[in-house]
Amino acid sequence: MSAEAADREAATSSRPCTPPQTCWFEFLLEESLLEKHLRKPCPDPAPVQLIVQFLEQASKPSVNEQNQVQPPPDNKRNRILKLLALKVAAHLKWDLDILEKSLSVPVLNMLLNELLCISKVPPGTKHVDMDLATLPPTTAMAILLYNRWAIRTIVQSSFPVKQVKPGPPQLSVMNQMQQEKELTENILKVLKEQAADSILVLEAALKLNKDLYVHTMRTLDLLAMEPGMVNGETESSTAGLEIKTEEMQCQVCYDLGAVYFQQGSTNLAVYENAREKFFRTKELIAEIGSLSLHCTIDEKRLAGYCQACDVLVPSDSTSQQLTPYSQVHIYLRSGNYQEVVKVFIEDNLAFSLPVQFRQSVLRELFQKAQLGNEALDEICFKICACNTVRDILEGRTISVQFNQLFLRPNKEKIDFLLEVCSRSINLEKASESLKGNMAAFLKNVCLGLEDLQYVFMISSHELFITLLKDEERKLLVDQMRKRSPRVNLCIKPVTSFYDIPASASVNIGQLEHQLILSVDPWRIRQILIELHGMTSERQFWTVSNKWEIPTVYSTVILGIKDNLTRDLVYILMAKGLHCSTVKVMLNEMLLLDIHTHEAGTGQSGERPPSDLISRVRGYLEMRLPDIPLRQVIAEECVAFMLNWTENEYLTLQVPTFLLQSNPYVKLGQLLAATCRELPGPKESRRTAKDLWEVVVQICSVSSQHKRGNDGRVSLIKQRESTLGIMYRSELLSFIKKLREPLVLTIILSLFVKLHNVREDIVNDITAEHISIWPSSIPNLQSVDFEAVAITVKELVRYTLSINPNNHSWLIIQADIYFATNQYSAALHYYLQAGAVCSDFFNKAVPPDVYTDQVIKRMIKCCSLLNCHTQVAILCQFLREIDYKTAFKSLQEQNSHDAMDSYYDYIWDVTILEYLTYLHHKRGETDKRQIAIKAIGQTELNASNPEEVLQLAAQRRKKKFLQAMAKLYF
């Protein structure tokens, strides 16, 4: 190198990046420094920033001498700027992942259109009409790049975008953002219109069997020269950066798969195309290898797509070998939730499903259940139980959800939990730690149960006996005994022990007394287990002198070595013979016949035979003082009479001693009398007041005063007090045996009224026949309103299980959700109530269903869900249109509903005119045109006859409510 040349290079390298006398981009071009700038480790500005700045400068409009704005001139300066932008993109090897991440849609659209222009693609020619095989390689590659970007942009626009929190408002910035947003929307609209053509172009590219080339900085420099000098080189097969056929096909297959997958949400058949393209992408990646420089595929995302396609359209080869993950997705989509439970139980042995995935399935089902799908309550418990067993096997703690769902255990839940535990551990292969975790879990479950029959179900299970040693089981029984200081001595038959005796001598006698009274084999076994746990010296088959069996049987039975088995077999046989002697067995046969009829022909509404009704009456009037009557039979008999509207018998013919001695007969008599009096005047409804007082007493709590150490007197309330004729739990159990709609409606309205009497109630619940009940209670403090609220919810759940199409009960359920701020669920039930009584809104909803109060609550729900256009439409449903609320809601700009797509449902011209004004004020031209179009419909003309206007309103009501139903159902 000469000294002069060295001096020139030193001078060049010492120059500042941006000379004061010229623009930096012109400086980079004129001094040929662009490539040198881009080769820096961390160039500043970055390459993508250069593209933006070059194109912004090239697209600046000009101003003529008359100060009129003109389009950007096609002069040498602007052509150079565009060329610079293309060269920077070429430096980035036209990597769409990089370009899309850093450039906005308008900028990238401008860049790729310049690439098409410089690649000799004729403007205005449809790409789908061009034969890629006959085009120069760089031209074909430019077309592929543009169409790949087009469908990638369409797919990306379908994804939800997190809104960026705006900073302090600046008018210029806001205007610029609004302009860019509108420009992006216009470009997307065009891309979506051309999507089908873009897909055809890319499908055609997969048939090419030659390598392609993409422009480099060198080929772009050559194109900047005179075209005649470089035509041969740029159009030959060796110009530009070579892209292998497999690399091009791999990228195209992946992009086509993504757009097909996005279209599959509206056309399930397209998922098959997506699956084919994604699996072809995997094959091509395997062929190319991971060293490809020009094919960058997100393999994790590709794996996710493939897995989703396996679930949505399993092929013949994969359907036989579906993973548990795929199986769960298939069953969830088809609503086959019991199969999901089976997969979860099997996975408790395999440990293949991630815990997070299992929890997400449970969350999804919980959300569906909370929206009113009560059939999922049982499934939620089963899934939660499976997840809990998986957790304890892996040493994690029990979830709060399980404790909540297991708060009210029953036999079915215990049975299922034991089944899951048994099928989740292989005792032959399981480690000691797994066995220890399972044993500790079962012990903790036992200690958390108050009902001994459930404890015995677990403690007598084979898994429990296998996992726990004799000493551990005995220690558990001792812990249970110490925990419970007393036993309930109620003469009434009860479903479970409330406590375990503290004093052995006294409590043995109490248990023996219950052993004599009990006629339930399962309960007899429980009592004997407890008695043998207290003492091994007694022979409990000798407790009653009435327990006698023939010698031929007693000889064999008393020869049984196991004391518990001997006592159990002897007592069961003796009680059976005793029952036969005193004809108690006839009562059990009556109960069986009642159940048979109710589960059989009674389901279709066929009345029971007259002899069955006579037998029920006979049982209720029977007096056998030596035989303890099973309360459950009396309960079933009264429910049976109410269900078949034997109100006259219950009201007028029931013997007086029954009303005094049997609480269920008393309750049935009051319910039947209230049903009979209901059509009469309000003054004659004395029985309704009597029924009200009985239920209030049942729901009241006993209070007692206690003086503390500080001398202050505190009030203690005792739940489930004996102030009423029965416990609240017994009342609820009885009600759940009823099916007669009028009886259920009366009971439900009574509890709703009792709920509304509470002083701190903000939102009343409405119910049919609610006016027949008193409007106040003398002693509000005595009523357990928390228990009343729980009862109302349980009753509504039960009544809707009997008839899910009763609009009155649906409105009550909606009001409950409204009162508890669950507005989406409330709307679901308000809409369902209207749908069931209007043939899915094809007829007008009766005004006594959609009252002004119901409509106002629907309006509030929509408002709190930020669906403000829906609010405005519902304001028209009121008897007097609420313009103030409608206008205020339309002023909101953060509406979450479809806004202008709802304008066709507005029939009130005043509201439409306000919308027109509002959009004009905001400069929203398109939306204003939609509102004007809606006003211009001839059927809304104020000069039309009233019948035409009413018909137009009714048609829009129907369409709007049907659209709302599809949204919330």
Buried (B, 14 or more C-beta within 10 A) or exposed (E): EEEEEEEEEEEEEEEEEEEEEEBBBBBBBEEEBBEEBBEEEEBEBEBBBBBBBBBEBBBEEEEEEEEEEEEEEEEEBBBBBBBBBBBBBBBBBBEBEBBBEBBBBBBBBBBBBBBBBBBBBEEEEEBBEBEBEEBBBBBBBBBBBBBBBBBBBBBBBEEEEEEEEEEEEEEEEEEEEEEBEEBBEEBBEEBBEBBEBBBBBBBBBBEBEEBBBBBBBBBBBBBBEEEEEBBEBBBEEEBBBBBBBBBBBBBBBBBBBBBBBBBBEEEEEBBBBBBBBBBBBBEBBEEBEEEBEBBBBEEEEBEEBBBBBBBBBBEEEBEEEBBBBBBBBBBBEEEEBEBBBBBBBBBBBEEEBEEEEBBEBBEEBBEBBBBBBBEBBBBBBBBBBBBBBBBBBEEEEBBEBBEEBBEEBEEEBBEBBBBBBBBBBEEEEBEEEBBEBBBEBBBEBBEBBBBBBBBBBBBEBEBBEBBBEEEEBEEBBEEBBEEBEEBEEEEEBBEBBBBBBEEEEEBBEBBBBBBBEBBBEEBBBBBBBBBBBBEEEBEBBEBBEEBEBEEEBBEEBBEBEEBBEBBBBBBBBBBBBBBEEEEBEBBEEBBEBBEEBBEEEBEEEEEBEEEBBEBBBEBBEEEEEEBBBBBBBBBBBBBBBBBBBBBEBBBEEBEEEBBEEBBBBBBBBBBBBBBBBBEEEEEEBEBBBBBBBBBBBBBBBEEEEEEEEEEEEEEEEEEBBEBBBBBBEBBBBBBBBBBBBBBBBBBBBBBBBBBBBBEEEEBBBBBBBBEBBBEEBEEEEBBBBEBBBEBBBBBBBBBBEBBBEBBBBBBBBBBBBBBEEBBBBBBBBBBBBBBBBBEEBEEBBEEEBBBEEBBBBBBBBBBEBBBBBBBBBBBBBBEEBBBEBBBBBBEBEEBEBEBBEBBBBBBBBEBBEBBBEBBBEEEBEEBBEBBBEBBEEEEBEEEBEEEBBEEBBBEBBBEBBBBBBEBBE
